[in-house]
């Protein structure tokens, strides 16, 4: 890593401040929308008491879920690979002495022989991060903004000033969903008053500006949010991240854009969990530990399921230098079994409960 001095430290602090500008903008816009809708529209402009009560109750429900999911997306720290993926001191020294090439890869192969890794680089090499000095788990990528390797990284979102990955992807989806519902609800209930003010059907008061601009803002954000939310719903249905949609993961046999897809229902369960009661709440309920993921390739290979080491005849050939597939973590392997009923998990006390964190994962420390 490059040495850091006072100048570079000051630049990093300035960048951290600038990164919060989009979040501050959304927060201010949300605060203004609350004033414009709850005060200027519902209390000042609406004359029907029943309409006021219904609109305010529905609005505050959507507003609360929007803020809750947005908060969780921002302040849930990205998960980093656990210690087993980091090289030991001796392995780091050996890696530094070896030149780039086959000898370099041989060191990484020995270090990764017991790790549950299925993916490789485009050239077929083991995925290794020079900056973090670790072997990347499947679906893990290095974020240049956070300067960390993020488990199941989807993208770095400036609107939440955070990496969207394994630990907060469900929260991000709910944030998109509730923000879209929030904007659609405002646009729908504000439309009649917008038309009345536009056609001078109501007196020209201070509320006119707020109601008119509120409708324009809600309608504009509804269009952009609907396309973004629809895209991420498609990603969930295919069990892809944004990065994997642009560059398909590479497995031992080659590139496979649907390598992690297990079918629609199991793809949904991997993100939202087994218990339906947690699906609409910004509470962590995703399956697995973020370091290993079941693949449709493993499901189609009975030898990998029955052999503890997961070694195929090709992998045993040292001349081919194949990286052996590893057994899945226990928390993920049940997704490869026969389809289960949605309610089975709620009656099984052995299942992990939603909201519980995995002690094997190392959370990114605040700096």
Backbone torsions as a table, in degrees:
resi	resn	phi	psi	omega
1	UNK	NA	150.3	179.9
2	UNK	-72.5	142.7	179.6
3	UNK	-65.5	144.7	-178.4
4	UNK	-108.6	130.5	177.9
5	UNK	-116.0	-174.4	179.6
6	UNK	-60.2	-36.8	-179.2
7	UNK	-65.7	-47.0	179.8
8	UNK	-67.2	-34.0	177.6
9	UNK	-65.3	-39.6	178.1
10	UNK	-66.7	-38.5	178.5
11	UNK	-65.3	-39.1	178.3
12	UNK	-63.3	-40.5	178.7
13	UNK	-64.7	-39.3	178.7
14	UNK	-65.3	-40.8	178.7
15	UNK	-64.3	-39.6	179.1
16	UNK	-61.4	-37.5	177.4
17	UNK	-67.3	-44.2	-178.8
18	UNK	-65.0	-32.7	-179.4
19	UNK	-63.7	-21.6	-179.0
20	UNK	-84.6	-7.3	-177.2
21	UNK	-60.0	-47.4	177.4
22	UNK	-59.9	-36.9	179.5
23	UNK	-66.9	-42.0	177.9
24	UNK	-63.1	-40.3	179.0
25	UNK	-61.4	-46.8	179.4
26	UNK	-63.8	-39.5	179.9
27	UNK	-63.8	-44.8	178.6
28	UNK	-65.0	-40.8	178.8
29	UNK	-64.3	-39.0	178.9
30	UNK	-67.5	-39.9	177.4
31	UNK	-63.7	-42.0	177.9
32	UNK	-65.5	-40.4	-179.4
33	UNK	-63.3	-34.2	176.5
34	UNK	-63.5	-46.3	179.2
35	UNK	-63.4	-43.6	-176.6
36	UNK	-66.6	-40.6	-176.3
37	UNK	-82.4	-54.1	-174.1
38	UNK	-68.5	-40.4	-175.4
39	UNK	-91.3	-61.6	-172.5
40	UNK	-70.3	-37.2	-178.6
41	UNK	-87.8	-57.6	-173.0
42	UNK	-70.6	-48.8	-173.6
43	UNK	-83.2	-42.4	-175.1
44	UNK	-84.9	-45.2	-170.1
45	UNK	-92.7	-33.1	-179.1
46	UNK	-77.5	132.6	-179.2
47	UNK	-101.6	-23.8	-179.6
48	UNK	-82.7	121.5	-177.3
49	UNK	-65.6	-41.0	179.1
50	UNK	-61.7	-41.7	177.9
51	UNK	-64.0	-39.4	178.0
52	UNK	-60.0	-48.6	-176.6
53	UNK	-63.0	-47.9	-178.2
54	UNK	-62.6	-46.2	-178.6
55	UNK	-65.0	-41.3	-178.9
56	UNK	-68.0	-39.0	179.5
57	UNK	-66.2	-47.9	179.8
58	UNK	-65.0	-39.1	-179.2
59	UNK	-63.5	-45.8	-177.4
60	UNK	-68.4	-29.5	175.4
61	UNK	-65.3	-49.0	178.8
62	UNK	-66.7	-38.6	179.5
63	UNK	-62.7	-43.8	-179.7
64	UNK	-64.4	-43.8	179.2
65	UNK	-67.9	-35.9	177.3
66	UNK	-62.3	-50.4	-178.1
67	UNK	-65.7	-40.5	-179.0
68	UNK	-62.2	-49.5	-179.4
69	UNK	-67.7	-35.9	177.9
70	UNK	-65.5	-43.2	178.4
71	UNK	-61.0	-45.3	-179.3
72	UNK	-65.2	-36.1	178.7
73	UNK	-66.6	-37.9	-178.0
74	UNK	-73.1	-47.5	-167.2
75	UNK	-102.7	5.3	170.7
76	UNK	-83.1	116.6	-176.0
77	UNK	-69.0	138.9	177.3
78	UNK	-63.2	145.7	178.3
79	UNK	-89.5	138.1	179.2
80	UNK	-107.8	160.7	179.0
81	UNK	-58.1	145.0	179.6
82	UNK	-71.2	171.2	-172.2
83	UNK	-62.1	-27.6	-177.5
84	UNK	-64.0	-20.6	179.4
85	UNK	-88.3	-9.8	177.3
86	UNK	-83.2	143.2	177.9
87	UNK	-75.0	146.6	174.8
88	UNK	-73.7	169.4	-179.6
89	UNK	-61.5	-40.9	-179.9
90	UNK	-66.2	-39.2	179.2
91	UNK	-67.5	-35.7	177.5
92	UNK	-65.2	-43.4	178.3
93	UNK	-62.8	-43.0	179.7
94	UNK	-64.7	-37.0	-179.8
95	UNK	-68.1	-36.5	179.2
96	UNK	-68.7	-30.9	-178.8
97	UNK	-77.7	-28.3	-177.1
98	UNK	-82.9	137.6	176.4
99	UNK	-72.2	159.6	177.4
100	UNK	-62.5	133.7	-179.5
101	UNK	144.2	-151.0	-175.4
102	UNK	-66.0	-38.0	178.8
103	UNK	-64.8	-38.5	177.5
104	UNK	-62.0	-44.0	-179.6
105	UNK	-68.8	-32.3	179.8
106	UNK	-64.4	-38.4	176.3
107	UNK	-62.1	-44.5	-179.9
108	UNK	-67.3	-35.6	178.4
109	UNK	-63.8	-40.9	178.7
110	UNK	-67.4	-37.6	-179.9
111	UNK	-69.7	-28.1	-174.6
112	UNK	-102.2	10.6	-172.6
113	UNK	-65.0	-24.0	-179.2
114	UNK	-109.5	11.7	-177.4
115	UNK	-95.1	144.1	-179.6
116	UNK	-79.9	75.9	-175.5
117	UNK	-121.6	134.7	179.1
118	UNK	-119.0	-24.8	-173.3
119	UNK	-95.2	160.3	179.6
120	UNK	-136.1	-178.3	173.5
121	UNK	-79.9	175.1	179.4
122	UNK	-61.6	-28.8	-179.2
123	UNK	-88.1	-0.4	179.8
124	UNK	91.9	5.2	-179.2
125	UNK	-86.0	165.1	176.8
126	UNK	-71.2	137.4	-177.4
127	UNK	-76.9	116.4	-176.0
128	UNK	-132.1	136.8	178.1
129	UNK	-100.4	116.5	179.9
130	UNK	-68.9	-34.4	-176.8
131	UNK	-73.1	-44.3	-179.9
132	UNK	-87.9	-12.7	-179.5
133	UNK	54.6	55.5	178.0
134	UNK	-145.7	158.7	173.1
135	UNK	-84.1	124.6	-174.1
136	UNK	-73.2	128.8	170.6
137	UNK	-65.8	165.6	176.3
138	UNK	-56.7	136.3	175.6
139	UNK	71.2	7.7	177.8
140	UNK	-91.9	140.2	179.6
141	UNK	-139.9	156.4	178.6
142	UNK	-89.0	126.7	177.8
143	UNK	-92.5	122.2	-178.8
144	UNK	-71.5	-24.5	179.5
145	UNK	-78.4	-49.5	178.7
146	UNK	-78.1	-18.9	-176.5
147	UNK	57.0	42.2	179.0
148	UNK	-140.9	156.0	169.1
149	UNK	-85.2	126.3	-173.3
150	UNK	-111.9	129.3	178.9
151	UNK	-67.6	131.9	-178.2
152	UNK	43.9	55.2	-178.2
153	UNK	-67.5	129.9	175.6
154	UNK	-95.8	-55.2	176.2
155	UNK	-172.8	165.7	172.5
156	UNK	-97.2	118.7	-174.0
157	UNK	-100.5	117.0	178.9
158	UNK	-68.2	-23.9	-177.9
159	UNK	-74.3	-14.6	174.4
160	UNK	-118.9	-2.1	-179.1
161	UNK	50.1	47.7	-177.7
162	UNK	-158.9	158.4	172.9
163	UNK	-80.4	134.2	174.6
164	UNK	-95.1	117.4	-176.4
165	UNK	-150.7	-153.3	-174.2
166	UNK	-57.5	-41.6	-172.7
167	UNK	-73.9	-24.4	-174.6
168	UNK	-134.6	14.4	-179.0
169	UNK	-66.5	-38.4	176.1
170	UNK	-61.7	-41.8	178.8
171	UNK	-63.1	-38.5	179.2
172	UNK	-64.8	-41.7	177.5
173	UNK	-62.4	-43.4	178.2
174	UNK	-66.7	-35.2	175.3
175	UNK	-60.4	-44.5	177.3
176	UNK	-64.4	-41.9	-177.6
177	UNK	-65.5	-48.4	-177.1
178	UNK	-73.2	-32.0	175.7
179	UNK	-68.0	-36.3	176.6
180	UNK	-66.6	-46.2	177.4
181	UNK	-62.3	-37.7	178.4
182	UNK	-60.3	-47.5	-178.6
183	UNK	-69.2	-40.6	179.0
184	UNK	-64.8	-40.1	178.9
185	UNK	-64.4	-43.4	179.0
186	UNK	-63.5	-46.0	-179.0
187	UNK	-63.3	-39.0	-177.8
188	UNK	-69.4	-43.9	-177.2
189	UNK	-81.6	-19.3	179.9
190	UNK	-89.5	-13.7	-171.2
191	UNK	-60.2	-47.2	-176.7
192	UNK	-64.5	-36.1	178.6
193	UNK	-75.5	-31.6	174.5
194	UNK	-62.9	-43.3	179.8
195	UNK	-66.4	-39.7	-179.7
196	UNK	-65.1	-43.3	178.0
197	UNK	-68.7	-35.4	-178.7
198	UNK	-67.9	-34.5	-179.8
199	UNK	-97.1	14.0	179.2
200	UNK	59.8	32.4	177.5
201	UNK	-80.9	-13.2	177.7
202	UNK	-125.9	155.8	-179.0
203	UNK	-61.2	149.4	-178.6
204	UNK	-78.9	96.3	-178.0
205	UNK	-118.2	-178.2	178.4
206	UNK	-63.5	-29.0	-178.1
207	UNK	-67.7	-20.2	-175.9
208	UNK	-59.5	-47.0	-179.2
209	UNK	-61.8	-46.8	-177.7
210	UNK	-63.2	-43.5	-177.3
211	UNK	-68.3	-41.3	-179.0
212	UNK	-68.6	-46.7	-179.0
213	UNK	-69.4	-32.1	178.3
214	UNK	-62.8	-40.7	179.2
215	UNK	-66.5	-44.6	179.5
216	UNK	-60.2	-45.8	-178.7
217	UNK	-64.9	-44.0	-178.9
218	UNK	-64.8	-41.7	-179.9
219	UNK	-66.7	-41.2	-179.0
220	UNK	-65.0	-47.0	179.9
221	UNK	-68.2	-29.6	178.3
222	UNK	-62.6	-39.7	-179.2
223	UNK	-65.6	-48.3	-177.8
224	UNK	-69.0	-39.1	-179.2
225	UNK	-69.8	-35.0	179.8
226	UNK	-64.3	-40.2	178.4
227	UNK	-68.7	-41.4	179.8
228	UNK	-67.3	-42.7	179.5
229	UNK	-67.0	-40.3	177.2
230	UNK	-62.1	-38.8	178.5
231	UNK	-64.0	-43.1	-179.3
232	UNK	-73.0	-29.0	172.8
233	UNK	-64.0	-39.4	176.9
234	UNK	-64.8	-40.2	178.2
235	UNK	-61.3	-42.9	179.4
236	UNK	-64.0	-42.0	-178.9
237	UNK	-63.5	-28.2	179.2
238	UNK	-99.0	-1.5	-177.5
239	UNK	56.3	52.9	177.7
240	UNK	-124.6	154.7	167.6
241	UNK	-98.9	170.1	177.7
242	UNK	-60.5	-40.1	178.8
243	UNK	-65.0	-39.3	-179.6
244	UNK	-72.3	-24.6	176.6
245	UNK	-70.4	-32.5	178.9
246	UNK	-85.9	-32.9	177.5
247	UNK	-137.4	109.8	-176.0
248	UNK	-64.6	144.2	177.8
249	UNK	-64.7	149.3	-179.1
250	UNK	-107.4	124.1	177.7
251	UNK	-107.5	-174.6	-177.6
252	UNK	-60.0	-39.0	-177.9
253	UNK	-83.0	-9.9	180.0
254	UNK	131.7	-166.9	-178.2
255	UNK	-71.9	137.2	178.0
256	UNK	-145.4	108.8	-176.4
257	UNK	-69.8	-20.4	-179.9
258	UNK	-113.4	26.4	-175.5
259	UNK	-63.2	-29.6	-178.0
260	UNK	-99.9	-1.2	-177.9
261	UNK	-78.0	128.8	-179.1
262	UNK	-113.4	8.7	-172.8
263	UNK	106.9	154.6	-171.4
264	UNK	-56.7	-49.9	-174.4
265	UNK	-65.5	-42.2	-179.8
266	UNK	-72.2	-31.2	174.6
267	UNK	-64.3	-40.5	177.3
268	UNK	-64.6	-43.7	-178.3
269	UNK	-64.9	-32.0	-179.2
270	UNK	-64.6	-31.9	179.6
271	UNK	-90.1	-44.1	-172.0
272	UNK	-99.0	-14.9	178.0
273	UNK	97.0	177.1	-177.5
274	UNK	-84.2	-25.1	-173.7
275	UNK	-98.5	115.8	-176.0
276	UNK	-62.1	-28.1	-175.6
277	UNK	-64.8	-16.8	179.4
278	UNK	-99.5	-3.9	-172.5
279	UNK	-61.4	-41.9	-174.7
280	UNK	-92.5	3.5	-179.7
281	UNK	-108.1	138.7	176.6
282	UNK	-74.5	61.9	176.4
283	UNK	-120.9	134.1	-175.4
284	UNK	-64.2	123.1	179.1
285	UNK	-143.1	11.4	-179.4
286	UNK	-65.7	150.2	-178.7
287	UNK	-86.3	148.6	173.5
288	UNK	95.4	-173.0	-178.6
289	UNK	-116.9	-0.5	178.9
290	UNK	84.2	-11.9	-178.2
291	UNK	-97.4	-23.9	179.2
292	UNK	-139.9	146.3	-176.7
293	UNK	-137.1	138.9	174.7
294	UNK	-68.6	149.2	179.0
295	UNK	-127.6	153.9	176.3
296	UNK	-66.5	-22.4	179.1
297	UNK	-67.9	-40.1	177.9
298	UNK	-67.2	-39.0	-178.5
299	UNK	-64.5	-27.6	-178.5
300	UNK	-88.5	-4.5	-175.8
301	UNK	-114.0	94.4	-176.4
302	UNK	-64.1	-24.2	-179.2
303	UNK	-68.6	-36.3	178.9
304	UNK	-70.0	-31.1	-179.6
305	UNK	-75.3	-32.6	-175.4
306	UNK	-92.6	-21.9	-178.4
307	UNK	-94.3	122.0	-177.5
308	UNK	-57.1	-41.2	-177.9
309	UNK	-78.4	-16.2	178.4
310	UNK	67.6	30.6	-175.2
311	UNK	-95.6	133.0	173.9
312	UNK	-98.4	170.8	-179.3
313	UNK	-64.1	-31.6	178.0
314	UNK	-69.2	-38.0	-177.9
315	UNK	-68.3	-26.5	-178.0
316	UNK	-76.1	-11.7	-179.9
317	UNK	-82.2	107.8	-176.0
318	UNK	-67.4	-22.1	-178.7
319	UNK	-69.1	-31.3	179.5
320	UNK	-80.2	-15.1	179.1
321	UNK	53.6	43.8	178.2
322	UNK	-75.6	141.3	178.1
323	UNK	-87.5	115.8	-172.2
324	UNK	-65.8	139.6	174.7
325	UNK	-72.0	143.9	-175.8
326	UNK	-109.9	156.0	178.5
327	UNK	-65.1	148.7	179.6
328	UNK	-74.5	156.7	172.4
329	UNK	-64.3	152.2	-176.9
330	UNK	-60.7	-32.3	-177.7
331	UNK	-70.2	-17.6	-178.3
332	UNK	-105.7	-26.7	-170.1
333	UNK	-64.6	-23.9	-177.8
334	UNK	-69.9	-14.9	176.8
335	UNK	-71.0	-18.6	-179.1
336	UNK	-88.6	-7.2	-179.9
337	UNK	-80.6	-178.3	179.7
338	UNK	-61.4	153.7	-177.7
339	UNK	-58.0	135.6	179.0
340	UNK	-109.9	159.9	177.1
341	UNK	-72.4	154.0	-176.4
342	UNK	-67.1	-23.7	-176.1
343	UNK	-95.0	-4.4	-175.9
344	UNK	-63.2	-38.3	-175.4
345	UNK	-67.7	-30.2	-178.0
346	UNK	-72.1	-22.7	179.4
347	UNK	-97.4	-3.9	-178.3
348	UNK	-98.7	108.7	-176.8
349	UNK	-67.2	-14.8	-179.2
350	UNK	-77.2	-15.3	-179.3
351	UNK	-71.1	150.5	175.5
352	UNK	-72.6	141.7	179.2
353	UNK	-86.4	152.3	-179.2
354	UNK	-67.7	149.4	177.8
355	UNK	89.5	-8.8	-179.9
356	UNK	-84.1	135.9	-179.6
357	UNK	-91.5	157.4	-179.5
358	UNK	-94.2	119.1	-177.1
359	UNK	-66.8	-16.0	-178.9
360	UNK	-77.8	-12.1	-177.0
361	UNK	-93.0	143.1	178.5
362	UNK	-101.7	118.0	179.9
363	UNK	-79.5	148.2	179.7
364	UNK	-68.4	127.0	-179.0
365	UNK	-77.1	142.4	176.6
366	UNK	-72.7	138.1	178.8
367	UNK	-122.2	NA	NA
